[in-house]
Amino acid sequence: MRLSKGWLAAIIIIAVLLVDQIVKIWIKTHMYLGESIFVTDWFQIYFIENNGMAFGMEMGSKLFLTLFRIVAVGALIYAIFRIKDKPRYSAGFMACVALITAGAAGNIIDSVFYGMIFNNPMPPAVAQMFPPDGGYAPLFHGKVVDMLYFPLFSFYWPDWVPFIGGQFFLFFQPIFNIADAAITVGILVLILFYSKALSIPEDEEPKPTVE
């Protein structure tokens, strides 16, 4: 039995959300803020939290960002229902949209609920889920949990380089989570392989003419 595009999208969204939240909850309840676990020279588990968007970027107020995410996810889910049976949208295209939707929804869960269901103790204490004294922030004001850190390589710029000579450079600096990774992969694959489907709105597709 062939899996429909709608079911494919639903499975991807559920799977990404489950993995993302399981990892975040484990990090919150087993690591203190700022703690890192060395895995390899180029990969660490590094627990941080942020108020902003993907990869720790800060843009606008916390409440605005959370509400914007909710509206965006609602629009993406609506789009999935609209295009799931359209032949011009392939299963790969649907998978990309599902990844973006799941990633955005994963960070929404943090923003909406984590402030209410976790406390925020001073390191080296770790957070408690459903603490008796309540959470660290009201609804819609939780922080997003990040933990994936890939310091791939680093060097010092030569002294002769203008403005940045002698400064330390590290690639890749952002710390992110599985939801961020899902959004990034979905967007990149859409741009690289499905740009044609993105550039032609459905209601502008050429219609056959009658001679």
C-alpha positions as CSV (number, residue, x, y, z in Angstrom):
1,M,0.0,0.0,0.0
2,R,1.5,3.3,-1.1
3,L,1.7,6.0,1.5
4,S,-0.3,9.1,0.5
5,K,1.5,12.5,0.6
6,G,-0.8,13.7,3.4
7,W,0.1,10.7,5.6
8,L,3.8,11.2,4.8
9,A,3.6,14.8,6.0
10,A,1.8,13.8,9.2
11,I,4.3,11.0,10.0
12,I,7.3,13.4,9.4
13,I,5.7,16.1,11.6
14,I,4.9,13.7,14.5
15,A,8.3,12.0,14.3
16,V,10.3,15.2,14.3
17,L,8.2,16.6,17.2
18,L,8.6,13.5,19.3
19,V,12.4,13.3,18.8
20,D,12.8,17.1,19.3
21,Q,10.9,17.2,22.5
22,I,12.3,14.0,24.0
23,V,15.8,15.4,23.5
24,K,14.9,18.8,24.9
25,I,13.3,17.3,28.0
26,W,16.2,15.1,28.6
27,I,18.6,18.0,28.3
28,K,16.5,20.2,30.6
29,T,16.3,17.5,33.3
30,H,19.8,16.0,33.1
31,M,22.1,19.0,32.3
32,Y,22.5,22.4,34.0
33,L,22.5,25.6,31.9
34,G,25.8,26.1,30.3
35,E,27.0,22.5,30.7
36,S,28.6,20.7,27.8
37,I,29.3,17.1,26.9
38,F,32.3,16.6,24.7
39,V,31.6,14.0,21.9
40,T,34.3,14.7,19.4
41,D,36.6,17.6,18.5
42,W,33.9,18.9,16.2
43,F,30.7,18.1,18.1
44,Q,29.5,18.8,21.6
45,I,26.2,18.7,23.4
46,Y,26.0,22.2,24.9
47,F,22.9,23.3,26.8
48,I,21.8,26.9,26.3
49,E,18.5,28.6,26.1
50,N,17.4,31.6,24.0
51,N,14.4,33.9,23.6
52,G,14.7,34.3,19.8
53,M,14.2,32.4,16.6
54,A,16.2,29.6,15.0
55,F,19.9,29.3,15.9
56,G,19.5,31.7,18.8
57,M,18.8,34.9,16.8
58,E,17.0,37.6,18.7
59,M,14.2,39.5,16.9
60,G,11.5,41.5,18.5
61,S,9.6,40.8,21.7
62,K,9.1,37.3,23.1
63,L,5.3,37.4,22.9
64,F,5.4,38.6,19.3
65,L,7.8,35.9,18.3
66,T,5.7,33.2,19.9
67,L,2.4,34.4,18.3
68,F,4.2,34.8,14.9
69,R,5.4,31.2,15.1
70,I,1.8,30.0,15.9
71,V,0.4,31.9,12.9
72,A,3.1,30.6,10.7
73,V,2.6,26.9,11.7
74,G,-1.2,27.3,11.2
75,A,-0.5,28.7,7.7
76,L,1.8,25.8,6.9
77,I,-0.7,23.2,8.1
78,Y,-3.4,24.8,6.0
79,A,-1.0,24.7,3.0
80,I,-0.4,21.0,3.5
81,F,-4.1,20.3,3.5
82,R,-4.5,22.4,0.4
83,I,-1.7,20.8,-1.7
84,K,-1.6,17.2,-0.4
85,D,-3.7,15.9,-3.3
86,K,-2.3,18.2,-6.0
87,P,-0.3,16.2,-8.6
88,R,2.2,19.0,-9.2
89,Y,3.5,18.8,-5.6
90,S,5.7,15.7,-5.2
91,A,6.2,13.6,-2.1
92,G,9.6,15.2,-1.7
93,F,8.1,18.7,-1.7
94,M,5.6,17.7,0.9
95,A,8.3,16.2,3.1
96,C,10.2,19.5,3.0
97,V,7.1,21.5,4.0
98,A,6.4,18.9,6.8
99,L,10.0,19.4,8.1
100,I,9.6,23.2,8.2
101,T,6.2,22.8,9.9
102,A,7.5,20.3,12.5
103,G,10.5,22.5,13.3
104,A,8.5,25.6,13.8
105,A,6.0,23.7,16.0
106,G,8.8,22.1,18.1
107,N,10.1,25.6,19.1
108,I,6.5,26.8,19.7
109,I,6.1,24.1,22.4
110,D,9.2,25.4,24.2
111,S,8.0,29.0,23.9
112,V,4.4,28.4,25.0
113,F,4.8,25.8,27.7
114,Y,8.4,25.4,29.0
115,G,8.1,28.4,31.2
116,M,5.2,26.9,33.0
117,I,6.4,23.2,33.3
118,F,10.0,23.7,34.2
119,N,11.8,25.7,36.9
120,N,15.1,27.5,36.2
121,P,17.6,26.8,39.0
122,M,21.1,28.3,39.2
123,P,23.8,26.0,37.8
124,P,24.9,23.4,38.7
125,A,21.4,22.4,39.6
126,V,19.3,20.9,36.8
127,A,15.7,21.9,36.0
128,Q,12.7,20.0,37.5
129,M,9.7,19.2,35.4
130,F,6.4,20.2,37.0
131,P,8.0,21.8,40.1
132,P,5.8,22.2,43.1
133,D,6.5,26.0,43.2
134,G,5.6,26.5,39.6
135,G,7.6,27.3,36.5
136,Y,10.0,30.2,35.7
137,A,7.7,32.1,33.3
138,P,4.1,32.5,32.3
139,L,2.4,31.0,29.3
140,F,3.9,32.1,25.9
141,H,7.1,33.3,27.6
142,G,9.2,30.1,27.8
143,K,12.7,29.8,26.4
144,V,13.8,27.6,23.5
145,V,16.3,24.8,24.4
146,D,19.4,24.4,22.2
147,M,22.1,21.8,22.5
148,L,23.7,20.9,19.2
149,Y,27.2,22.6,18.8
150,F,29.5,21.9,15.9
151,P,32.8,23.9,16.3
152,L,34.2,22.5,13.0
153,F,37.4,24.5,12.9
154,S,39.0,27.6,14.2
155,F,42.0,29.9,13.5
156,Y,43.4,33.3,14.2
157,W,43.2,35.8,11.3
158,P,46.7,36.9,10.1
159,D,47.7,40.3,11.5
160,W,47.8,41.8,8.1
161,V,44.1,41.3,7.4
162,P,42.3,44.7,7.7
163,F,40.0,45.2,10.7
164,I,40.0,41.5,11.9
165,G,43.7,40.8,11.9
166,G,44.7,38.8,15.0
167,Q,41.1,38.0,16.0
168,F,40.0,34.5,16.7
169,F,37.5,32.9,14.2
170,L,35.4,29.8,14.9
171,F,33.2,28.0,12.4
172,F,30.4,27.0,13.2
173,Q,29.4,29.0,16.2
174,P,25.6,28.8,16.5
175,I,24.1,26.3,18.9
176,F,20.8,24.9,17.7
177,N,18.3,22.1,18.2
178,I,16.6,19.4,16.1
179,A,13.7,21.7,15.3
180,D,16.1,24.3,13.9
181,A,17.8,21.5,11.9
182,A,14.5,20.4,10.4
183,I,13.6,23.9,9.4
184,T,17.0,24.4,7.7
185,V,17.0,21.1,5.9
186,G,13.4,21.7,4.7
187,I,14.2,25.2,3.4
188,L,17.5,24.3,1.7
189,V,16.0,21.2,-0.1
190,L,13.0,23.3,-1.2
191,I,15.3,26.0,-2.7
192,L,17.7,23.5,-4.3
193,F,15.3,21.0,-5.8
194,Y,11.8,22.4,-5.7
195,S,12.2,26.1,-6.7
196,K,10.0,25.6,-9.7
197,A,7.1,24.5,-7.6
198,L,7.6,27.4,-5.3
199,S,7.8,30.0,-8.1
200,I,4.5,29.2,-9.8
201,P,1.4,29.8,-7.6
202,E,-1.3,27.2,-8.2
203,D,-3.9,29.8,-9.3
204,E,-1.4,31.2,-11.9
205,E,-0.7,27.9,-13.6
206,P,-1.2,28.1,-17.4
207,K,-4.6,26.8,-18.4
208,P,-5.3,25.0,-21.7
209,T,-6.7,27.2,-24.5
210,V,-9.6,26.1,-26.8
211,E,-8.9,26.7,-30.5
